[in-house]
């Protein structure tokens, strides 16, 4: 079952403001070693602005693509990714 990506409007606005992304840009969610990931201890999520390739899951919201590459799909283990903004920070929930 593919990963479903959801992002609320406040988080999308945060990406626009903090990362400078706009229509036609893409944000990758990738697995990095370290951090406080709830799904796999010792791993957490990182983000980068880059063109999509080898896409395992994606969502197109307001002209901005949010995606996960094939090599990072293991982290989600058929769980969905929900992105929300709380105060001035973005939170990622994998579940």
Backbone atoms as SQL, in Angstrom:
CREATE TABLE atoms (id INTEGER PRIMARY KEY, chain TEXT, resi INTEGER, resn TEXT, atom TEXT, x REAL, y REAL, z REAL);
INSERT INTO atoms VALUES
  (1, 'A', 1, 'UNK', 'N', 0.840, -1.176, 0.000),
  (2, 'A', 1, 'UNK', 'CA', 0.000, 0.000, 0.000),
  (3, 'A', 1, 'UNK', 'C', 0.892, 1.250, 0.000),
  (4, 'A', 2, 'UNK', 'N', 0.672, 2.166, -0.932),
  (5, 'A', 2, 'UNK', 'CA', 1.530, 3.357, -0.990),
  (6, 'A', 2, 'UNK', 'C', 1.285, 4.311, 0.183),
  (7, 'A', 3, 'UNK', 'N', 2.299, 5.081, 0.488),
  (8, 'A', 3, 'UNK', 'CA', 2.213, 6.082, 1.547),
  (9, 'A', 3, 'UNK', 'C', 1.332, 7.235, 1.061),
  (10, 'A', 4, 'UNK', 'N', 0.437, 7.676, 1.909),
  (11, 'A', 4, 'UNK', 'CA', -0.400, 8.834, 1.603),
  (12, 'A', 4, 'UNK', 'C', 0.211, 10.037, 2.329),
  (13, 'A', 5, 'UNK', 'N', 0.360, 11.155, 1.613),
  (14, 'A', 5, 'UNK', 'CA', 0.943, 12.365, 2.194),
  (15, 'A', 5, 'UNK', 'C', -0.146, 13.424, 2.324),
  (16, 'A', 6, 'UNK', 'N', -0.287, 13.958, 3.541),
  (17, 'A', 6, 'UNK', 'CA', -1.227, 15.056, 3.803),
  (18, 'A', 6, 'UNK', 'C', -0.454, 16.223, 4.401),
  (19, 'A', 7, 'UNK', 'N', -0.883, 17.433, 4.068),
  (20, 'A', 7, 'UNK', 'CA', -0.219, 18.624, 4.579),
  (21, 'A', 7, 'UNK', 'C', -1.270, 19.703, 4.786),
  (22, 'A', 8, 'UNK', 'N', -1.324, 20.273, 5.994),
  (23, 'A', 8, 'UNK', 'CA', -2.315, 21.328, 6.219),
  (24, 'A', 8, 'UNK', 'C', -1.839, 22.654, 5.614),
  (25, 'A', 9, 'UNK', 'N', -2.748, 23.583, 5.477),
  (26, 'A', 9, 'UNK', 'CA', -2.449, 24.855, 4.814),
  (27, 'A', 9, 'UNK', 'C', -1.393, 25.665, 5.568),
  (28, 'A', 10, 'UNK', 'N', -1.411, 25.608, 6.896),
  (29, 'A', 10, 'UNK', 'CA', -0.402, 26.345, 7.674),
  (30, 'A', 10, 'UNK', 'C', 1.002, 25.804, 7.409),
  (31, 'A', 11, 'UNK', 'N', 1.137, 24.487, 7.315),
  (32, 'A', 11, 'UNK', 'CA', 2.443, 23.888, 7.026),
  (33, 'A', 11, 'UNK', 'C', 2.887, 24.241, 5.607),
  (34, 'A', 12, 'UNK', 'N', 1.958, 24.221, 4.673),
  (35, 'A', 12, 'UNK', 'CA', 2.281, 24.591, 3.296),
  (36, 'A', 12, 'UNK', 'C', 2.754, 26.047, 3.242),
  (37, 'A', 13, 'UNK', 'N', 2.106, 26.910, 3.998),
  (38, 'A', 13, 'UNK', 'CA', 2.521, 28.320, 4.062),
  (39, 'A', 13, 'UNK', 'C', 3.912, 28.431, 4.688),
  (40, 'A', 14, 'UNK', 'N', 4.205, 27.612, 5.694),
  (41, 'A', 14, 'UNK', 'CA', 5.535, 27.597, 6.318),
  (42, 'A', 14, 'UNK', 'C', 6.589, 27.237, 5.283),
  (43, 'A', 15, 'UNK', 'N', 6.308, 26.205, 4.469),
  (44, 'A', 15, 'UNK', 'CA', 7.255, 25.817, 3.414),
  (45, 'A', 15, 'UNK', 'C', 7.483, 26.967, 2.439),
  (46, 'A', 16, 'UNK', 'N', 6.408, 27.657, 2.066),
  (47, 'A', 16, 'UNK', 'CA', 6.541, 28.801, 1.151),
  (48, 'A', 16, 'UNK', 'C', 7.422, 29.890, 1.774),
  (49, 'A', 17, 'UNK', 'N', 7.166, 30.186, 3.019),
  (50, 'A', 17, 'UNK', 'CA', 7.875, 31.265, 3.704),
  (51, 'A', 17, 'UNK', 'C', 9.326, 30.898, 4.037),
  (52, 'A', 18, 'UNK', 'N', 9.528, 29.741, 4.665),
  (53, 'A', 18, 'UNK', 'CA', 10.852, 29.362, 5.164),
  (54, 'A', 18, 'UNK', 'C', 11.768, 28.771, 4.088),
  (55, 'A', 19, 'UNK', 'N', 11.190, 28.050, 3.140),
  (56, 'A', 19, 'UNK', 'CA', 12.002, 27.417, 2.102),
  (57, 'A', 19, 'UNK', 'C', 11.961, 28.182, 0.779),
  (58, 'A', 20, 'UNK', 'N', 11.064, 29.146, 0.681),
  (59, 'A', 20, 'UNK', 'CA', 10.959, 29.930, -0.540),
  (60, 'A', 20, 'UNK', 'C', 10.399, 29.166, -1.726),
  (61, 'A', 21, 'UNK', 'N', 9.630, 28.122, -1.462),
  (62, 'A', 21, 'UNK', 'CA', 9.068, 27.326, -2.560),
  (63, 'A', 21, 'UNK', 'C', 7.790, 27.962, -3.072),
  (64, 'A', 22, 'UNK', 'N', 7.499, 27.687, -4.329),
  (65, 'A', 22, 'UNK', 'CA', 6.285, 28.187, -4.954),
  (66, 'A', 22, 'UNK', 'C', 5.818, 27.246, -6.034),
  (67, 'A', 23, 'UNK', 'N', 4.921, 27.725, -6.845),
  (68, 'A', 23, 'UNK', 'CA', 4.335, 26.949, -7.938),
  (69, 'A', 23, 'UNK', 'C', 5.429, 26.230, -8.731),
  (70, 'A', 24, 'UNK', 'N', 5.282, 24.907, -8.874),
  (71, 'A', 24, 'UNK', 'CA', 6.213, 24.113, -9.665),
  (72, 'A', 24, 'UNK', 'C', 7.401, 23.547, -8.905),
  (73, 'A', 25, 'UNK', 'N', 7.588, 23.944, -7.648),
  (74, 'A', 25, 'UNK', 'CA', 8.692, 23.415, -6.847),
  (75, 'A', 25, 'UNK', 'C', 8.292, 22.091, -6.192),
  (76, 'A', 26, 'UNK', 'N', 9.294, 21.387, -5.680),
  (77, 'A', 26, 'UNK', 'CA', 9.045, 20.100, -5.028),
  (78, 'A', 26, 'UNK', 'C', 9.866, 19.994, -3.752),
  (79, 'A', 27, 'UNK', 'N', 9.277, 19.367, -2.742),
  (80, 'A', 27, 'UNK', 'CA', 9.941, 19.142, -1.459),
  (81, 'A', 27, 'UNK', 'C', 10.043, 17.637, -1.236),
  (82, 'A', 28, 'UNK', 'N', 11.261, 17.198, -1.000),
  (83, 'A', 28, 'UNK', 'CA', 11.505, 15.774, -0.727),
  (84, 'A', 28, 'UNK', 'C', 11.588, 15.552, 0.780),
  (85, 'A', 29, 'UNK', 'N', 10.952, 14.477, 1.239),
  (86, 'A', 29, 'UNK', 'CA', 11.063, 14.018, 2.623),
  (87, 'A', 29, 'UNK', 'C', 11.947, 12.776, 2.591),
  (88, 'A', 30, 'UNK', 'N', 13.073, 12.844, 3.293),
  (89, 'A', 30, 'UNK', 'CA', 14.035, 11.741, 3.241),
  (90, 'A', 30, 'UNK', 'C', 14.409, 11.289, 4.645),
  (91, 'A', 31, 'UNK', 'N', 14.930, 10.079, 4.716),
  (92, 'A', 31, 'UNK', 'CA', 15.348, 9.497, 5.987),
  (93, 'A', 31, 'UNK', 'C', 16.789, 9.897, 6.257),
  (94, 'A', 32, 'UNK', 'N', 17.036, 10.336, 7.492),
  (95, 'A', 32, 'UNK', 'CA', 18.408, 10.652, 7.883),
  (96, 'A', 32, 'UNK', 'C', 18.738, 9.932, 9.187),
  (97, 'A', 33, 'UNK', 'N', 20.006, 9.640, 9.355),
  (98, 'A', 33, 'UNK', 'CA', 20.473, 8.982, 10.562),
  (99, 'A', 33, 'UNK', 'C', 20.546, 10.008, 11.686),
  (100, 'A', 34, 'UNK', 'N', 20.002, 9.663, 12.840),
  (101, 'A', 34, 'UNK', 'CA', 20.012, 10.552, 13.984),
  (102, 'A', 34, 'UNK', 'C', 18.668, 11.234, 14.157),
  (103, 'A', 35, 'UNK', 'N', 18.539, 11.924, 15.242),
  (104, 'A', 35, 'UNK', 'CA', 17.290, 12.617, 15.522),
  (105, 'A', 35, 'UNK', 'C', 16.360, 11.768, 16.359),
  (106, 'A', 36, 'UNK', 'N', 15.149, 12.267, 16.513),
  (107, 'A', 36, 'UNK', 'CA', 14.185, 11.630, 17.392),
  (108, 'A', 36, 'UNK', 'C', 12.979, 11.156, 16.592),
  (109, 'A', 37, 'UNK', 'N', 13.185, 10.158, 15.758),
  (110, 'A', 37, 'UNK', 'CA', 12.076, 9.615, 14.984),
  (111, 'A', 37, 'UNK', 'C', 11.294, 8.606, 15.799),
  (112, 'A', 38, 'UNK', 'N', 9.993, 8.726, 15.783),
  (113, 'A', 38, 'UNK', 'CA', 9.155, 7.839, 16.579),
  (114, 'A', 38, 'UNK', 'C', 8.977, 6.471, 15.937),
  (115, 'A', 39, 'UNK', 'N', 9.154, 6.389, 14.637),
  (116, 'A', 39, 'UNK', 'CA', 8.895, 5.140, 13.927),
  (117, 'A', 39, 'UNK', 'C', 10.069, 4.172, 14.037),
  (118, 'A', 40, 'UNK', 'N', 11.263, 4.657, 13.742),
  (119, 'A', 40, 'UNK', 'CA', 12.477, 3.844, 13.811),
  (120, 'A', 40, 'UNK', 'C', 13.503, 4.609, 14.652),
  (121, 'A', 41, 'UNK', 'N', 13.736, 4.186, 15.881),
  (122, 'A', 41, 'UNK', 'CA', 14.691, 4.890, 16.741),
  (123, 'A', 41, 'UNK', 'C', 16.049, 5.056, 16.047),
  (124, 'A', 42, 'UNK', 'N', 16.604, 6.253, 16.176),
  (125, 'A', 42, 'UNK', 'CA', 17.902, 6.532, 15.569),
  (126, 'A', 42, 'UNK', 'C', 17.797, 7.133, 14.179),
  (127, 'A', 43, 'UNK', 'N', 16.597, 7.226, 13.639),
  (128, 'A', 43, 'UNK', 'CA', 16.375, 7.819, 12.318),
  (129, 'A', 43, 'UNK', 'C', 15.277, 8.871, 12.432),
  (130, 'A', 44, 'UNK', 'N', 15.345, 9.859, 11.568),
  (131, 'A', 44, 'UNK', 'CA', 14.307, 10.890, 11.537),
  (132, 'A', 44, 'UNK', 'C', 14.149, 11.381, 10.097),
  (133, 'A', 45, 'UNK', 'N', 13.222, 12.308, 9.909),
  (134, 'A', 45, 'UNK', 'CA', 12.970, 12.833, 8.573),
  (135, 'A', 45, 'UNK', 'C', 13.694, 14.155, 8.364),
  (136, 'A', 46, 'UNK', 'N', 14.197, 14.321, 7.151),
  (137, 'A', 46, 'UNK', 'CA', 14.765, 15.580, 6.709),
  (138, 'A', 46, 'UNK', 'C', 13.984, 16.043, 5.498),
  (139, 'A', 47, 'UNK', 'N', 14.179, 17.305, 5.110),
  (140, 'A', 47, 'UNK', 'CA', 13.518, 17.828, 3.927),
  (141, 'A', 47, 'UNK', 'C', 14.532, 18.549, 3.053),
  (142, 'A', 48, 'UNK', 'N', 14.280, 18.532, 1.757),
  (143, 'A', 48, 'UNK', 'CA', 15.099, 19.293, 0.820),
  (144, 'A', 48, 'UNK', 'C', 14.231, 19.705, -0.357),
  (145, 'A', 49, 'UNK', 'N', 14.614, 20.789, -0.981),
  (146, 'A', 49, 'UNK', 'CA', 13.922, 21.249, -2.178),
  (147, 'A', 49, 'UNK', 'C', 14.705, 20.722, -3.364),
  (148, 'A', 50, 'UNK', 'N', 14.074, 19.846, -4.137),
  (149, 'A', 50, 'UNK', 'CA', 14.735, 19.224, -5.283),
  (150, 'A', 50, 'UNK', 'C', 13.686, 18.632, -6.213),
  (151, 'A', 51, 'UNK', 'N', 14.050, 18.432, -7.472),
  (152, 'A', 51, 'UNK', 'CA', 13.088, 17.843, -8.405),
  (153, 'A', 51, 'UNK', 'C', 12.784, 16.387, -8.045),
  (154, 'A', 52, 'UNK', 'N', 11.541, 15.960, -8.263),
  (155, 'A', 52, 'UNK', 'CA', 11.193, 14.579, -7.947),
  (156, 'A', 52, 'UNK', 'C', 11.852, 13.585, -8.909),
  (157, 'A', 53, 'UNK', 'N', 12.312, 12.468, -8.352),
  (158, 'A', 53, 'UNK', 'CA', 12.757, 11.330, -9.158),
  (159, 'A', 53, 'UNK', 'C', 12.670, 10.090, -8.284),
  (160, 'A', 54, 'UNK', 'N', 12.497, 8.946, -8.920),
  (161, 'A', 54, 'UNK', 'CA', 12.334, 7.676, -8.205),
  (162, 'A', 54, 'UNK', 'C', 11.274, 7.803, -7.107),
  (163, 'A', 55, 'UNK', 'N', 10.121, 8.314, -7.468),
  (164, 'A', 55, 'UNK', 'CA', 9.067, 8.658, -6.509),
  (165, 'A', 55, 'UNK', 'C', 8.278, 7.433, -6.062),
  (166, 'A', 56, 'UNK', 'N', 8.202, 7.243, -4.734),
  (167, 'A', 56, 'UNK', 'CA', 7.393, 6.175, -4.149),
  (168, 'A', 56, 'UNK', 'C', 6.011, 6.696, -3.760),
  (169, 'A', 57, 'UNK', 'N', 5.940, 7.981, -3.363),
  (170, 'A', 57, 'UNK', 'CA', 4.676, 8.604, -2.978),
  (171, 'A', 57, 'UNK', 'C', 4.794, 10.101, -3.195),
  (172, 'A', 58, 'UNK', 'N', 3.674, 10.719, -3.570),
  (173, 'A', 58, 'UNK', 'CA', 3.689, 12.170, -3.739),
  (174, 'A', 58, 'UNK', 'C', 2.298, 12.756, -3.567),
  (175, 'A', 59, 'UNK', 'N', 2.280, 14.037, -3.283),
  (176, 'A', 59, 'UNK', 'CA', 1.044, 14.809, -3.215),
  (177, 'A', 59, 'UNK', 'C', 1.334, 16.144, -3.884),
  (178, 'A', 60, 'UNK', 'N', 0.362, 16.663, -4.608),
  (179, 'A', 60, 'UNK', 'CA', 0.497, 17.961, -5.251),
  (180, 'A', 60, 'UNK', 'C', -0.479, 18.906, -4.570),
  (181, 'A', 61, 'UNK', 'N', 0.065, 19.852, -3.805),
  (182, 'A', 61, 'UNK', 'CA', -0.767, 20.765, -3.022),
  (183, 'A', 61, 'UNK', 'C', -0.435, 22.204, -3.387),
  (184, 'A', 62, 'UNK', 'N', -1.391, 22.898, -3.929),
  (185, 'A', 62, 'UNK', 'CA', -1.173, 24.293, -4.275),
  (186, 'A', 62, 'UNK', 'C', -0.047, 24.491, -5.262),
  (187, 'A', 63, 'UNK', 'N', 0.163, 23.529, -6.153),
  (188, 'A', 63, 'UNK', 'CA', 1.221, 23.633, -7.146),
  (189, 'A', 63, 'UNK', 'C', 2.595, 23.235, -6.639),
  (190, 'A', 64, 'UNK', 'N', 2.677, 22.792, -5.373),
  (191, 'A', 64, 'UNK', 'CA', 3.936, 22.324, -4.790),
  (192, 'A', 64, 'UNK', 'C', 3.841, 20.818, -4.606),
  (193, 'A', 65, 'UNK', 'N', 4.825, 20.104, -5.114),
  (194, 'A', 65, 'UNK', 'CA', 4.843, 18.648, -4.951),
  (195, 'A', 65, 'UNK', 'C', 5.575, 18.284, -3.668),
  (196, 'A', 66, 'UNK', 'N', 5.001, 17.382, -2.908),
  (197, 'A', 66, 'UNK', 'CA', 5.632, 16.800, -1.727),
  (198, 'A', 66, 'UNK', 'C', 5.863, 15.343, -2.074),
  (199, 'A', 67, 'UNK', 'N', 7.087, 14.840, -1.890),
  (200, 'A', 67, 'UNK', 'CA', 7.343, 13.471, -2.328),
  (201, 'A', 67, 'UNK', 'C', 8.346, 12.734, -1.452),
  (202, 'A', 68, 'UNK', 'N', 8.295, 11.411, -1.598),
  (203, 'A', 68, 'UNK', 'CA', 9.203, 10.483, -0.937),
  (204, 'A', 68, 'UNK', 'C', 9.793, 9.599, -2.024),
  (205, 'A', 69, 'UNK', 'N', 11.103, 9.418, -2.007),
  (206, 'A', 69, 'UNK', 'CA', 11.762, 8.551, -2.987),
  (207, 'A', 69, 'UNK', 'C', 11.629, 7.078, -2.583),
  (208, 'A', 70, 'UNK', 'N', 11.806, 6.230, -3.571),
  (209, 'A', 70, 'UNK', 'CA', 11.757, 4.781, -3.355),
  (210, 'A', 70, 'UNK', 'C', 12.679, 4.341, -2.216),
  (211, 'A', 71, 'UNK', 'N', 13.904, 4.880, -2.190),
  (212, 'A', 71, 'UNK', 'CA', 14.878, 4.410, -1.199),
  (213, 'A', 71, 'UNK', 'C', 14.523, 4.808, 0.237),
  (214, 'A', 72, 'UNK', 'N', 13.558, 5.712, 0.407),
  (215, 'A', 72, 'UNK', 'CA', 13.150, 6.129, 1.744),
  (216, 'A', 72, 'UNK', 'C', 11.802, 5.542, 2.176),
  (217, 'A', 73, 'UNK', 'N', 11.165, 4.806, 1.296),
  (218, 'A', 73, 'UNK', 'CA', 9.834, 4.258, 1.579),
  (219, 'A', 73, 'UNK', 'C', 9.853, 3.275, 2.760),
  (220, 'A', 74, 'UNK', 'N', 10.974, 2.601, 3.008),
  (221, 'A', 74, 'UNK', 'CA', 11.057, 1.631, 4.104),
  (222, 'A', 74, 'UNK', 'C', 10.723, 2.274, 5.450),
  (223, 'A', 75, 'UNK', 'N', 11.098, 3.538, 5.603),
  (224, 'A', 75, 'UNK', 'CA', 10.893, 4.220, 6.877),
  (225, 'A', 75, 'UNK', 'C', 9.409, 4.290, 7.243),
  (226, 'A', 76, 'UNK', 'N', 8.573, 4.436, 6.242),
  (227, 'A', 76, 'UNK', 'CA', 7.139, 4.614, 6.469),
  (228, 'A', 76, 'UNK', 'C', 6.420, 3.290, 6.674),
  (229, 'A', 77, 'UNK', 'N', 6.969, 2.199, 6.135),
  (230, 'A', 77, 'UNK', 'CA', 6.432, 0.863, 6.342),
  (231, 'A', 77, 'UNK', 'C', 4.901, 0.852, 6.211),
  (232, 'A', 78, 'UNK', 'N', 4.425, 1.387, 5.084),
  (233, 'A', 78, 'UNK', 'CA', 2.986, 1.470, 4.775),
  (234, 'A', 78, 'UNK', 'C', 2.211, 2.381, 5.726),
  (235, 'A', 79, 'UNK', 'N', 2.892, 3.298, 6.381),
  (236, 'A', 79, 'UNK', 'CA', 2.236, 4.307, 7.215),
  (237, 'A', 79, 'UNK', 'C', 2.137, 5.599, 6.405),
  (238, 'A', 80, 'UNK', 'N', 1.199, 6.446, 6.762),
  (239, 'A', 80, 'UNK', 'CA', 1.011, 7.717, 6.074),
  (240, 'A', 80, 'UNK', 'C', 1.847, 8.812, 6.731),
  (241, 'A', 81, 'UNK', 'N', 2.094, 9.876, 5.968),
  (242, 'A', 81, 'UNK', 'CA', 2.819, 11.036, 6.462),
  (243, 'A', 81, 'UNK', 'C', 1.851, 12.214, 6.537),
  (244, 'A', 82, 'UNK', 'N', 1.697, 12.780, 7.730),
  (245, 'A', 82, 'UNK', 'CA', 0.856, 13.954, 7.935),
  (246, 'A', 82, 'UNK', 'C', 1.747, 15.093, 8.416),
  (247, 'A', 83, 'UNK', 'N', 1.660, 16.229, 7.728),
  (248, 'A', 83, 'UNK', 'CA', 2.494, 17.381, 8.038),
  (249, 'A', 83, 'UNK', 'C', 1.591, 18.499, 8.529),
  (250, 'A', 84, 'UNK', 'N', 1.903, 19.022, 9.713),
  (251, 'A', 84, 'UNK', 'CA', 1.106, 20.097, 10.299),
  (252, 'A', 84, 'UNK', 'C', 2.031, 21.200, 10.803),
  (253, 'A', 85, 'UNK', 'N', 1.485, 22.385, 10.943),
  (254, 'A', 85, 'UNK', 'CA', 2.237, 23.496, 11.524),
  (255, 'A', 85, 'UNK', 'C', 1.678, 23.786, 12.903),
  (256, 'A', 86, 'UNK', 'N', 2.570, 23.875, 13.874),
  (257, 'A', 86, 'UNK', 'CA', 2.201, 24.208, 15.241),
  (258, 'A', 86, 'UNK', 'C', 3.113, 25.353, 15.655),
  (259, 'A', 87, 'UNK', 'N', 2.501, 26.476, 15.989),
  (260, 'A', 87, 'UNK', 'CA', 3.249, 27.712, 16.283),
  (261, 'A', 87, 'UNK', 'C', 4.084, 28.051, 15.048),
  (262, 'A', 88, 'UNK', 'N', 5.386, 28.164, 15.210),
  (263, 'A', 88, 'UNK', 'CA', 6.256, 28.499, 14.077),
  (264, 'A', 88, 'UNK', 'C', 7.100, 27.315, 13.625),
  (265, 'A', 89, 'UNK', 'N', 6.610, 26.114, 13.868),
  (266, 'A', 89, 'UNK', 'CA', 7.346, 24.916, 13.488),
  (267, 'A', 89, 'UNK', 'C', 6.453, 23.958, 12.720),
  (268, 'A', 90, 'UNK', 'N', 7.091, 23.110, 11.928),
  (269, 'A', 90, 'UNK', 'CA', 6.378, 22.077, 11.185),
  (270, 'A', 90, 'UNK', 'C', 6.619, 20.747, 11.874),
  (271, 'A', 91, 'UNK', 'N', 5.563, 19.963, 12.031),
  (272, 'A', 91, 'UNK', 'CA', 5.666, 18.652, 12.657),
  (273, 'A', 91, 'UNK', 'C', 5.290, 17.570, 11.665),
  (274, 'A', 92, 'UNK', 'N', 5.953, 16.434, 11.773),
  (275, 'A', 92, 'UNK', 'CA', 5.704, 15.300, 10.883),
  (276, 'A', 92, 'UNK', 'C', 5.197, 14.140, 11.726),
  (277, 'A', 93, 'UNK', 'N', 4.059, 13.603, 11.342),
  (278, 'A', 93, 'UNK', 'CA', 3.483, 12.448, 12.013),
  (279, 'A', 93, 'UNK', 'C', 3.457, 11.299, 11.026),
  (280, 'A', 94, 'UNK', 'N', 4.110, 10.211, 11.385),
  (281, 'A', 94, 'UNK', 'CA', 4.094, 9.007, 10.564),
  (282, 'A', 94, 'UNK', 'C', 3.229, 7.993, 11.293),
  (283, 'A', 95, 'UNK', 'N', 2.131, 7.633, 10.688),
  (284, 'A', 95, 'UNK', 'CA', 1.238, 6.696, 11.359),
  (285, 'A', 95, 'UNK', 'C', 0.092, 6.261, 10.503);
